[in-house]
Amino acid sequence: MNFFAIVFPLVFLLGAAGILYLGLRLQKYPPFRGKHWAIRLLSFPVFPLAAYLVTLLLGMSTFNVVLLLLHLVVFWLLCDLGWWIAEKIRKKNPRRYYAGMAAIALTVVYMGAGWFFAHHVFITDYALTTEKEVGRLCIVQISDSHLGVTLSGEDFAREMEKVQSQNPDLVVITGDFVDDDSSKEDMLTACEALGELKTTYGVYFIYGNHDDGYFRKGTFTPAELRKALTDNGVVILEDETVLIDNRFYLVGRKDRSARDRLSMEELTKDLDPAKYTLVLDHQPTDFEAQTEARADLVLSGHTHGGHIFPTGLVGVWFGGNDLCYGMEVRESSTFIVSSGISGWAMPFKTGCISEIVVIRVTEE
């Protein structure tokens, strides 16, 4: 069964249960406390309407209404637990019920921080060493921009100024550059910004699972995206390997969702093991094969660093990803998974930050 076919109904079911819980708790406050049942019924739509107005004001989807309500429910449950423990310790019932107000305040602060971390892009640096003759190499990774969620085309272009300030030898885009409903204007502006980057070896691109669109609602086709990228000098790799400046190999893989995707063994069987090998793979799900192929560095995205806590941890626990975020070393292979410069659908990041990844590789 499709993952989303399970997750979305479950989320909305939990949302409905949460609305019921919040309505009942709200009845502990005036003007609902002790009133006629018909007036008490009015407590149930209060928080859904408030969440809807917030998402409408911020231009978010209906799914985010449920997201906000679920966080409020969790914080209210925790505050109720704390309130109950306080009652047991004090051995008396307080005259006023503050748990709800505390829950609302915590939700506002927590989701406000999530909004900040989704919309403010940080630079994350990694310093790696290798015995292979690669010299000094500065690689900048951009992943999961999902244009239109937190970054417009112009916003993306401004972030490229940060990329340029790193004086990169190589810029790589590791998938989900656009989303299903990204606009053509944003796409074209972002592609032009990539074309203006000044690098030693260029800008390389691999497809993610969203770049071809699940339910394409945007104003451009996959063919138009391809043309915009190539017209701006971006090199698209689809199960291809290139030797750059006789210094290192760059392997760009098709997304895991592609039925005709080649294996790591097929992609690397003819490579010189003495040369440094950099692999771009959108989804971090093939670490074992990449380790066996002795890839030196593998860059991925897709997970958004967990996006909304604790989904990233759950994804790793159930084997959906080999790593949710950060760096891991297996034998001679180093894996880096970026949380992405943006994220999908939800303009909040409560499990991570938005980032541009800078990797500096130095020969020992």
C-alpha positions as CSV (number, residue, x, y, z in Angstrom):
1,M,0.0,0.0,0.0
2,N,1.2,3.5,-0.8
3,F,2.8,5.2,2.3
4,F,0.7,8.4,1.8
5,A,-2.5,6.3,1.6
6,I,-1.8,5.3,5.2
7,V,-0.3,8.5,6.6
8,F,-2.9,11.1,5.4
9,P,-6.0,9.3,6.6
10,L,-4.3,8.6,9.9
11,V,-3.3,12.3,10.3
12,F,-6.8,13.5,9.6
13,L,-8.3,10.9,11.9
14,L,-6.0,12.1,14.7
15,G,-7.0,15.6,13.8
16,A,-10.7,14.8,14.3
17,A,-10.0,13.2,17.6
18,G,-7.9,16.2,18.6
19,I,-10.8,18.6,17.7
20,L,-13.1,16.6,20.0
21,Y,-10.5,16.7,22.8
22,L,-9.8,20.5,22.4
23,G,-13.5,21.3,22.4
24,L,-14.1,19.4,25.6
25,R,-11.1,21.1,27.3
26,L,-12.3,24.5,26.1
27,Q,-15.5,23.9,28.0
28,K,-13.6,24.4,31.2
29,Y,-13.4,28.1,30.4
30,P,-16.0,30.9,30.2
31,P,-18.2,31.5,28.2
32,F,-18.7,27.7,27.8
33,R,-18.4,26.4,31.4
34,G,-21.7,25.6,33.0
35,K,-23.7,26.7,30.0
36,H,-26.5,25.0,28.1
37,W,-25.4,22.1,25.9
38,A,-26.2,24.0,22.7
39,I,-23.7,26.7,23.8
40,R,-21.1,24.2,24.8
41,L,-21.3,22.6,21.3
42,L,-19.9,25.9,20.0
43,S,-16.6,25.1,21.7
44,F,-15.7,22.4,19.1
45,P,-15.2,24.6,16.0
46,V,-13.3,27.4,17.8
47,F,-9.8,26.0,17.3
48,P,-10.3,24.6,13.8
49,L,-11.6,28.0,12.7
50,A,-8.6,29.7,14.4
51,A,-6.1,27.4,12.8
52,Y,-7.9,27.8,9.4
53,L,-7.6,31.6,9.7
54,V,-3.9,31.4,10.5
55,T,-3.2,29.2,7.5
56,L,-5.3,31.4,5.3
57,L,-3.4,34.5,6.5
58,L,-0.1,32.8,5.8
59,G,-1.2,31.2,2.5
60,M,-0.8,27.6,3.7
61,S,-2.7,24.5,2.7
62,T,-5.6,22.8,4.6
63,F,-3.1,20.1,5.7
64,N,-1.4,22.7,7.8
65,V,-4.7,23.3,9.7
66,V,-4.5,19.7,10.9
67,L,-0.7,20.1,11.6
68,L,-1.3,23.1,13.9
69,L,-4.2,21.4,15.7
70,L,-2.2,18.2,16.3
71,H,0.6,20.2,17.9
72,L,-1.9,22.1,20.1
73,V,-3.4,18.7,21.2
74,V,0.0,17.3,22.1
75,F,1.0,20.4,24.1
76,W,-2.4,20.5,25.8
77,L,-2.1,16.8,26.8
78,L,1.3,17.5,28.2
79,C,0.1,20.5,30.1
80,D,-2.9,18.5,31.4
81,L,-0.5,15.9,32.6
82,G,1.7,18.5,34.3
83,W,-1.5,20.1,35.8
84,W,-2.6,16.7,37.2
85,I,0.9,16.0,38.7
86,A,0.8,19.5,40.3
87,E,-2.6,18.7,41.8
88,K,-1.3,15.5,43.3
89,I,1.7,17.1,44.8
90,R,-0.2,20.1,46.3
91,K,-3.1,17.7,47.3
92,K,-5.7,20.3,46.3
93,N,-7.6,21.4,43.3
94,P,-6.5,24.9,42.1
95,R,-9.3,27.5,41.6
96,R,-8.2,28.3,38.0
97,Y,-7.3,26.0,35.1
98,Y,-4.2,27.3,33.3
99,A,-3.2,24.2,31.3
100,G,-5.0,25.4,28.2
101,M,-3.5,28.8,28.2
102,A,0.0,27.3,28.7
103,A,-0.6,24.9,25.8
104,I,-1.7,27.7,23.4
105,A,1.4,29.7,24.4
106,L,3.7,26.7,23.9
107,T,2.2,25.9,20.5
108,V,2.6,29.5,19.3
109,V,6.3,29.6,20.4
110,Y,7.1,26.1,19.1
111,M,5.5,26.6,15.7
112,G,6.8,30.1,15.5
113,A,10.3,28.7,15.9
114,G,9.4,26.1,13.2
115,W,8.4,28.9,10.9
116,F,11.7,30.7,11.5
117,F,13.9,27.6,10.9
118,A,12.0,26.8,7.7
119,H,12.3,30.3,6.2
120,H,15.9,31.1,7.3
121,V,18.7,29.3,5.5
122,F,21.9,28.5,7.3
123,I,25.3,27.4,6.1
124,T,26.4,23.9,7.3
125,D,30.1,23.2,6.9
126,Y,31.8,19.8,6.7
127,A,35.6,19.2,6.5
128,L,36.7,15.9,5.1
129,T,40.1,14.5,4.3
130,T,41.1,11.8,1.8
131,E,44.3,9.9,0.9
132,K,43.4,10.1,-2.8
133,E,45.0,12.7,-5.0
134,V,42.1,15.2,-5.3
135,G,43.9,18.3,-3.9
136,R,41.4,20.8,-2.3
137,L,37.8,20.7,-3.4
138,C,34.9,22.9,-2.3
139,I,31.5,21.3,-3.0
140,V,28.2,23.1,-2.3
141,Q,25.1,21.0,-2.1
142,I,21.6,22.4,-2.6
143,S,18.7,20.0,-1.9
144,D,14.9,20.0,-1.7
145,S,14.1,23.6,-2.6
146,H,10.5,22.6,-3.5
147,L,10.1,26.1,-5.1
148,G,7.0,27.9,-3.8
149,V,6.8,26.4,-0.3
150,T,9.1,28.7,1.6
151,L,11.2,30.0,-1.3
152,S,10.0,31.9,-4.4
153,G,12.3,32.1,-7.4
154,E,13.6,35.4,-6.3
155,D,14.2,34.1,-2.7
156,F,16.1,31.2,-4.2
157,A,18.2,33.6,-6.3
158,R,19.1,35.6,-3.1
159,E,20.2,32.4,-1.4
160,M,22.6,31.7,-4.4
161,E,24.5,34.8,-3.2
162,K,25.4,32.7,-0.1
163,V,26.5,29.9,-2.4
164,Q,28.7,32.2,-4.5
165,S,30.3,33.6,-1.4
166,Q,31.8,30.1,-0.7
167,N,33.8,30.2,-4.0
168,P,32.7,26.7,-4.9
169,D,34.5,24.4,-7.2
170,L,31.4,22.4,-7.8
171,V,27.7,23.0,-7.1
172,V,25.3,20.0,-6.9
173,I,21.5,20.0,-6.7
174,T,20.4,16.7,-5.1
175,G,16.8,16.6,-6.2
176,D,13.3,18.0,-5.5
177,F,14.3,21.3,-7.0
178,V,10.7,22.0,-7.8
179,D,7.4,20.8,-6.4
180,D,4.1,19.6,-8.1
181,D,2.6,23.1,-7.9
182,S,5.7,25.2,-8.4
183,S,5.1,28.1,-10.8
184,K,6.9,28.5,-14.1
185,E,8.0,32.0,-13.2
186,D,9.7,30.7,-10.0
187,M,11.3,27.8,-11.9
188,L,12.7,30.0,-14.6
189,T,14.1,32.6,-12.1
190,A,15.7,29.9,-10.0
191,C,17.3,28.3,-13.1
192,E,18.7,31.6,-14.2
193,A,20.2,32.1,-10.7
194,L,21.9,28.7,-11.1
195,G,23.2,29.8,-14.5
196,E,24.8,32.9,-13.0
197,L,26.9,31.0,-10.4
198,K,30.7,31.1,-11.1
199,T,32.3,27.8,-10.3
200,T,35.4,25.9,-11.3
201,Y,33.6,22.8,-12.6
202,G,30.0,23.8,-13.0
203,V,26.6,23.0,-11.6
204,Y,25.2,19.5,-11.7
205,F,21.6,18.3,-11.1
206,I,19.9,15.0,-10.3
207,Y,16.2,14.4,-10.2
208,G,14.2,13.8,-7.0
209,N,10.9,12.1,-6.7
210,H,9.0,15.5,-7.0
211,D,10.8,17.0,-9.9
212,D,8.7,15.1,-12.5
213,G,5.6,15.7,-10.4
214,Y,3.2,13.3,-8.7
215,F,0.1,15.3,-9.5
216,R,1.5,18.1,-11.7
217,K,-0.5,21.3,-10.9
218,G,2.2,23.8,-11.9
219,T,2.4,25.8,-15.0
220,F,5.3,24.0,-16.7
221,T,6.1,20.5,-17.9
222,P,9.1,18.3,-17.0
223,A,10.4,19.0,-20.5
224,E,10.3,22.7,-19.8
225,L,12.2,22.2,-16.6
226,R,14.9,20.2,-18.3
227,K,15.2,22.9,-21.0
228,A,15.4,25.7,-18.5
229,L,18.2,23.9,-16.6
230,T,20.3,23.0,-19.6
231,D,19.8,26.5,-21.2
232,N,21.4,27.9,-18.1
233,G,24.4,25.5,-18.2
234,V,23.2,23.1,-15.6
235,V,24.4,19.5,-16.3
236,I,21.7,16.9,-15.6
237,L,23.0,13.4,-14.7
238,E,20.7,10.4,-14.9
239,D,22.6,7.3,-14.0
240,E,25.7,8.8,-15.5
241,T,29.3,9.1,-14.4
242,V,31.7,11.9,-15.5
243,L,35.4,12.3,-14.8
244,I,36.1,15.9,-13.9
245,D,39.5,17.4,-14.6
246,N,41.0,14.0,-14.2
247,R,40.7,14.6,-10.4
248,F,37.5,12.9,-9.4
249,Y,34.4,11.1,-10.6
250,L,30.9,12.5,-10.2
251,V,28.1,9.9,-10.3
252,G,24.6,11.2,-10.6
253,R,21.9,8.6,-10.0
254,K,18.2,8.5,-11.1
255,D,15.8,8.7,-8.2
256,R,14.9,5.5,-6.3
257,S,11.4,5.7,-7.8
258,A,12.7,5.2,-11.3
259,R,12.1,1.6,-12.4
260,D,15.1,1.5,-14.8
261,R,17.6,2.9,-12.3
262,L,21.0,1.3,-12.5
263,S,22.7,-0.3,-9.5
264,M,25.8,1.1,-7.9
265,E,27.8,-1.8,-9.1
266,E,26.8,-1.1,-12.7
267,L,27.6,2.6,-12.3
268,T,31.0,2.2,-10.8
269,K,32.4,-1.1,-12.2
270,D,34.8,0.6,-14.7
271,L,36.0,3.4,-12.4
272,D,39.6,3.8,-11.3
273,P,39.6,3.0,-7.6
274,A,42.5,5.4,-7.1
275,K,40.4,8.4,-7.9
276,Y,37.9,10.1,-5.6
277,T,34.3,9.2,-6.2
278,L,31.4,11.6,-5.4
279,V,27.9,10.1,-5.7
280,L,24.6,12.1,-5.9
281,D,21.6,10.1,-4.8
282,H,18.4,11.9,-3.8
283,Q,17.0,9.3,-1.4
284,P,19.4,8.0,1.3
285,T,18.4,4.4,1.0
286,D,21.3,2.6,-0.6
287,F,24.1,2.9,1.9
288,E,25.1,-0.7,1.8
289,A,25.6,-0.9,-1.9
290,Q,27.4,2.4,-2.0
291,T,29.7,1.2,0.7
292,E,30.4,-2.0,-1.2
293,A,31.1,0.2,-4.3
294,R,33.7,2.1,-2.2
295,A,32.2,5.5,-3.0
296,D,34.2,8.1,-1.1
297,L,31.3,10.6,-0.6
298,V,27.6,10.2,-1.1
299,L,25.3,13.3,-0.9
300,S,21.5,13.0,-0.4
301,G,18.5,14.9,0.6
302,H,14.8,13.9,0.5
303,T,14.3,13.5,4.3
304,H,14.2,17.3,5.0
305,G,16.2,16.4,8.2
306,G,13.0,15.0,9.7
307,H,11.0,18.2,8.9
308,I,8.4,17.8,11.6
309,F,9.7,16.1,14.8
310,P,9.6,13.1,15.3
311,T,8.9,11.9,11.7
312,G,12.6,11.7,10.8
313,L,13.3,9.3,13.6
314,V,10.3,7.2,12.7
315,G,11.5,7.0,9.1
316,V,14.8,5.6,10.2
317,W,13.3,3.2,12.8
318,F,11.0,1.6,10.1
319,G,13.7,1.4,7.5
320,G,12.4,4.1,5.2
321,N,15.9,5.8,5.2
322,D,19.4,4.8,6.1
323,L,20.0,8.2,7.7
324,C,17.7,11.1,8.4
325,Y,20.2,14.0,8.7
326,G,23.9,14.7,9.1
327,M,27.0,12.7,8.4
328,E,27.8,9.0,8.8
329,V,30.9,7.1,8.0
330,R,30.8,3.4,6.9
331,E,34.2,1.9,6.2
332,S,35.8,4.2,3.5
333,S,32.5,5.9,2.5
334,T,31.2,9.1,4.0
335,F,27.4,9.9,3.7
336,I,25.9,13.3,4.1
337,V,22.2,13.9,4.2
338,S,21.0,17.5,3.9
339,S,17.8,18.8,5.5
340,G,17.4,20.9,2.4
341,I,17.1,24.6,1.6
342,S,13.4,24.3,2.0
343,G,10.8,21.5,2.4
344,W,7.6,20.0,1.2
345,A,4.0,21.3,1.8
346,M,4.6,22.5,5.4
347,P,6.3,25.9,5.9
348,F,7.5,24.7,9.4
349,K,10.6,22.8,10.4
350,T,10.5,21.6,14.0
351,G,13.0,18.8,13.6
352,C,15.8,20.6,11.8
353,I,16.9,23.7,10.0
354,S,17.0,24.8,6.4
355,E,20.5,24.7,5.1
356,I,23.0,25.0,2.3
357,V,25.7,22.4,2.7
358,V,29.4,23.2,2.1
359,I,31.8,20.3,2.0
360,R,35.6,21.0,1.9
361,V,37.6,18.0,0.9
362,T,41.3,18.1,1.5
363,E,44.0,15.7,0.4
364,E,46.1,14.4,3.3
